[in-house]
Amino acid sequence: MNDKVLQIRTDALVAEYIYTKKLKNIGYISIAITCLTILVPIMFSGAILITKGTNYEGTLNTASIVLSAALLSLSVLSLILKLDQKRESFLIARRLNIYVSSEALKLTDKADTELSWFYNYLAEIDSRDQENIGEVSENLKKEAYRHALKKLMPGRSDTVCSVCHASPFKFIAGSCQVCGNTPKEI
């Protein structure tokens, strides 16, 4: 079994997990912005109509203007942060990492001399991953690594962390620098 290819599969599974988490967060932000930009004007238009001619009309008009400015700022911030472009980029990168992971599983029995094309392809994928997800919290890295270990060899539950020798299937928060599990006593 080619250890280098196995490491590549692990890295691809880790990247896939991180992209999935980041896509989920972007999705929540996008849904929140969309809901706010639709619901707030509808609610305040109704409230202004109800309070027309009452003492609350001026207060609601002021609140409506302030909220409109806040929503406009939120929409501009969304455009500045390029959330839709990030989402598209993350989707493509996740798909590529799924492909790399799948190919690596097929190539685990090949010699390094037969894999030069695969290594060249990986250089591009790795640089894209660094651009997209270069800075990730340690906790997310450990969580992603545990997830990758679980999927590393399909059908095998005896996969363990190479550093602490603990099973990712029996997680107990601990001191391992790589997976965050409690090291197994050997």
C-alpha positions as CSV (number, residue, x, y, z in Angstrom):
1,M,0.0,0.0,0.0
2,N,1.4,3.4,-1.0
3,D,1.5,5.6,2.1
4,K,1.9,8.8,0.1
5,V,-1.3,8.1,-1.8
6,L,-3.0,7.3,1.5
7,Q,-1.9,10.6,2.9
8,I,-3.2,12.4,-0.2
9,R,-6.6,10.7,0.3
10,T,-6.6,11.8,3.9
11,D,-5.8,15.4,3.0
12,A,-8.6,15.4,0.3
13,L,-11.1,14.0,2.8
14,V,-10.0,16.7,5.3
15,A,-10.4,19.4,2.7
16,E,-13.8,18.1,1.7
17,Y,-15.0,18.2,5.3
18,I,-13.8,21.8,5.8
19,Y,-15.4,22.9,2.5
20,T,-18.7,21.3,3.6
21,K,-18.6,23.2,6.9
22,K,-17.7,26.5,5.3
23,L,-20.5,26.0,2.7
24,K,-23.0,25.4,5.4
25,N,-21.9,28.7,7.1
26,I,-22.2,30.6,3.8
27,G,-25.6,29.1,3.3
28,Y,-26.8,30.3,6.7
29,I,-25.5,33.8,6.0
30,S,-27.1,33.9,2.6
31,I,-30.5,32.7,3.8
32,A,-30.4,35.2,6.7
33,I,-29.6,38.1,4.4
34,T,-32.3,37.0,1.9
35,C,-34.9,36.6,4.6
36,L,-34.1,39.9,6.2
37,T,-34.3,41.8,2.9
38,I,-37.7,40.3,2.1
39,L,-39.4,40.2,5.5
40,V,-38.3,43.5,7.1
41,P,-39.8,45.8,4.3
42,I,-43.0,43.7,4.3
43,M,-43.4,43.9,8.1
44,F,-42.6,47.6,8.3
45,S,-44.8,48.5,5.4
46,G,-47.7,46.8,7.2
47,A,-46.8,48.4,10.5
48,I,-46.6,51.8,8.9
49,L,-50.0,51.4,7.3
50,I,-51.5,50.3,10.6
51,T,-50.1,53.2,12.5
52,K,-50.8,55.9,9.9
53,G,-52.3,58.9,11.7
54,T,-51.3,57.7,15.2
55,N,-48.5,58.9,17.6
56,Y,-46.4,55.9,16.5
57,E,-46.2,56.9,12.8
58,G,-43.1,59.0,13.2
59,T,-41.3,56.4,15.3
60,L,-42.0,53.7,12.8
61,N,-41.0,55.9,9.9
62,T,-37.6,56.5,11.6
63,A,-37.2,52.9,12.4
64,S,-38.0,52.0,8.8
65,I,-35.4,54.3,7.4
66,V,-32.7,53.0,9.9
67,L,-33.5,49.4,9.1
68,S,-33.5,50.2,5.3
69,A,-30.0,51.7,5.7
70,A,-28.9,48.6,7.7
71,L,-30.3,46.2,5.1
72,L,-28.6,48.2,2.3
73,S,-25.3,48.1,4.2
74,L,-25.8,44.3,4.8
75,S,-26.4,43.7,1.1
76,V,-23.3,45.8,0.2
77,L,-21.2,43.9,2.7
78,S,-22.4,40.7,1.1
79,L,-21.2,41.9,-2.3
80,I,-17.9,43.1,-0.9
81,L,-17.3,39.7,0.8
82,K,-18.3,38.0,-2.5
83,L,-20.3,35.4,-0.7
84,D,-21.8,34.0,-3.9
85,Q,-18.4,33.7,-5.6
86,K,-17.0,32.1,-2.5
87,R,-19.8,29.6,-2.4
88,E,-19.3,28.7,-6.1
89,S,-15.5,28.4,-5.6
90,F,-16.0,26.2,-2.5
91,L,-18.5,23.9,-4.3
92,I,-16.0,23.4,-7.2
93,A,-13.1,22.8,-4.8
94,R,-15.1,20.3,-2.7
95,R,-16.1,18.4,-5.8
96,L,-12.4,18.3,-6.9
97,N,-11.4,17.0,-3.5
98,I,-14.0,14.3,-3.6
99,Y,-12.6,13.3,-7.0
100,V,-9.0,13.2,-5.7
101,S,-10.1,11.2,-2.7
102,S,-11.9,8.7,-4.9
103,E,-8.9,8.4,-7.3
104,A,-6.4,8.0,-4.4
105,L,-8.4,5.1,-3.1
106,K,-8.1,3.4,-6.5
107,L,-4.3,4.2,-6.7
108,T,-3.2,3.0,-3.3
109,D,-1.6,-0.1,-4.8
110,K,0.3,1.8,-7.6
111,A,4.0,2.7,-7.4
112,D,5.2,6.3,-7.2
113,T,6.7,6.1,-10.7
114,E,3.2,5.4,-12.2
115,L,1.6,8.4,-10.4
116,S,3.5,11.4,-11.7
117,W,0.3,12.6,-13.5
118,F,-1.6,12.4,-10.3
119,Y,1.0,14.3,-8.3
120,N,1.0,17.1,-10.9
121,Y,-2.8,17.3,-10.7
122,L,-2.6,17.5,-6.9
123,A,-0.3,20.5,-7.0
124,E,-3.0,22.6,-8.6
125,I,-5.7,21.3,-6.2
126,D,-3.5,22.0,-3.2
127,S,-2.8,25.6,-4.3
128,R,-6.5,26.2,-4.7
129,D,-7.2,24.7,-1.3
130,Q,-4.6,27.0,0.3
131,E,-6.3,30.0,-1.3
132,N,-9.7,29.0,-0.2
133,I,-9.2,27.5,3.2
134,G,-5.7,28.4,4.3
135,E,-6.6,29.7,7.7
136,V,-8.7,27.2,9.7
137,S,-9.1,26.8,13.4
138,E,-7.2,24.0,15.1
139,N,-10.5,22.5,16.4
140,L,-12.0,22.3,12.9
141,K,-8.7,20.7,11.6
142,K,-8.9,18.0,14.3
143,E,-12.6,17.4,13.7
144,A,-11.9,17.2,9.9
145,Y,-9.0,14.8,10.5
146,R,-11.2,12.5,12.6
147,H,-13.9,12.5,9.9
148,A,-11.2,11.7,7.3
149,L,-9.9,8.8,9.4
150,K,-13.5,7.4,9.5
151,K,-13.8,7.5,5.7
152,L,-10.2,6.6,4.9
153,M,-10.6,3.0,4.2
154,P,-14.3,2.1,3.6
155,G,-15.5,-0.8,5.5
156,R,-12.6,-0.8,8.0
157,S,-13.3,0.2,11.5
158,D,-9.7,-0.5,12.7
159,T,-8.3,2.7,11.3
160,V,-6.5,4.8,14.0
161,C,-4.7,8.1,14.2
162,S,-1.1,7.7,13.2
163,V,0.1,9.9,16.1
164,C,-2.0,8.8,19.2
165,H,-3.2,5.4,17.9
166,A,-6.8,6.2,19.1
167,S,-9.8,5.2,17.1
168,P,-11.8,8.1,15.5
169,F,-14.9,6.1,16.1
170,K,-14.4,6.3,19.9
171,F,-13.7,10.0,20.4
172,I,-12.9,11.3,23.9
173,A,-11.5,14.8,23.8
174,G,-7.8,14.7,24.7
175,S,-4.3,15.9,24.0
176,C,-3.5,14.5,20.5
177,Q,-2.2,17.4,18.3
178,V,-3.5,15.8,15.1
179,C,-7.0,14.4,15.9
180,G,-7.7,15.9,19.4
181,N,-8.5,12.4,20.8
182,T,-7.2,10.9,24.0
183,P,-4.0,8.9,23.1
184,K,-4.3,5.2,23.4
185,E,-1.9,3.5,25.8
186,I,0.2,1.0,24.0
